[in-house]
Amino acid sequence: MTDDDTFDTELSPAERERVAKLPEPDLALIDAALLSQASSQWRKVARVVGMAMLSMPDHLEDVPDAFFAKRVALLVASGRLESQGDLRRMRFSEVRLGSV
């Protein structure tokens, strides 16, 4: 598998276990951070995720970027963000604020 074939949203079993325990308020914080980094202009998902992660409280510092990318996909599915490209690959997809 080449770098171009890998998906950024894969979580290890330990990561899945960690994020499964996140309470709803933490998920809301993550979503708000992601939305705050989005714009009406297209931005790489990697940028949105990275900047959102930098803005998070210390108790969420061990939440993996792949989980943030999965939350981006959920925000797209809900219509809060629009996307282009393959959302499983952060460097090859972009998002912008949705029209909802």
C-alpha positions as CSV (number, residue, x, y, z in Angstrom):
1,M,0.0,0.0,0.0
2,T,1.4,3.4,-0.9
3,D,0.9,6.7,1.0
4,D,-1.7,7.6,-1.5
5,D,-3.7,4.4,-0.6
6,T,-3.8,4.9,3.1
7,F,-6.8,6.2,5.0
8,D,-6.3,8.7,7.8
9,T,-9.4,7.8,9.7
10,E,-8.4,4.3,10.8
11,L,-8.3,4.0,14.6
12,S,-6.3,1.4,16.5
13,P,-8.2,-0.8,19.0
14,A,-6.8,1.3,21.9
15,E,-7.9,4.5,20.2
16,R,-11.4,3.1,19.6
17,E,-11.6,2.2,23.2
18,R,-10.5,5.7,24.3
19,V,-12.9,7.6,22.1
20,A,-15.8,5.3,22.9
21,K,-15.6,6.7,26.5
22,L,-15.9,10.3,25.4
23,P,-18.9,12.0,27.0
24,E,-21.3,14.0,24.9
25,P,-20.0,17.4,26.1
26,D,-16.5,16.5,24.9
27,L,-17.9,15.4,21.5
28,A,-19.8,18.8,21.3
29,L,-16.5,20.6,22.1
30,I,-14.7,18.7,19.3
31,D,-17.5,19.5,16.8
32,A,-17.5,23.1,17.8
33,A,-13.7,23.3,17.4
34,L,-13.9,21.7,14.0
35,L,-16.6,24.1,12.9
36,S,-14.7,27.1,14.2
37,Q,-11.8,26.2,11.9
38,A,-14.0,25.8,8.9
39,S,-14.8,28.7,6.6
40,S,-17.0,29.6,3.7
41,Q,-13.9,28.8,1.5
42,W,-12.6,25.3,0.9
43,R,-10.0,24.2,3.5
44,K,-8.0,21.0,3.7
45,V,-9.5,18.6,6.2
46,A,-5.9,18.1,7.6
47,R,-5.8,21.9,8.4
48,V,-9.2,22.0,10.0
49,V,-8.4,19.0,12.1
50,G,-4.9,20.2,13.1
51,M,-6.1,23.7,14.1
52,A,-9.1,22.2,16.0
53,M,-6.8,19.9,17.9
54,L,-4.5,22.8,18.9
55,S,-7.5,24.6,20.3
56,M,-8.7,21.8,22.5
57,P,-8.5,21.6,26.3
58,D,-5.7,19.5,27.9
59,H,-7.9,16.7,28.9
60,L,-8.6,16.0,25.2
61,E,-5.0,16.1,24.0
62,D,-4.8,12.3,23.5
63,V,-7.8,12.1,21.2
64,P,-6.3,11.0,17.8
65,D,-6.5,13.1,14.7
66,A,-8.3,10.2,13.0
67,F,-11.2,10.6,15.4
68,F,-11.4,14.3,14.6
69,A,-11.5,13.4,10.9
70,K,-14.4,11.0,11.6
71,R,-16.2,13.8,13.3
72,V,-15.7,15.9,10.2
73,A,-17.4,13.2,8.2
74,L,-20.3,13.3,10.6
75,L,-20.6,17.1,10.3
76,V,-20.7,16.6,6.5
77,A,-23.4,14.0,6.8
78,S,-25.5,16.4,9.0
79,G,-25.1,19.2,6.4
80,R,-23.1,21.5,8.7
81,L,-20.1,21.1,6.4
82,E,-19.8,20.4,2.7
83,S,-17.0,18.3,1.3
84,Q,-15.1,17.5,-1.8
85,G,-12.6,14.6,-2.2
86,D,-12.2,11.5,-0.1
87,L,-12.9,12.3,3.6
88,R,-10.9,9.2,4.6
89,R,-7.8,11.0,3.5
90,M,-7.3,14.3,5.2
91,R,-4.7,15.7,2.8
92,F,-6.8,14.9,-0.2
93,S,-10.2,16.3,0.9
94,E,-11.6,19.7,1.7
95,V,-14.5,21.1,3.6
96,R,-16.3,24.4,4.0
97,L,-19.2,25.5,6.1
98,G,-22.5,24.1,4.9
99,S,-25.5,26.2,3.8
100,V,-27.7,24.8,6.6
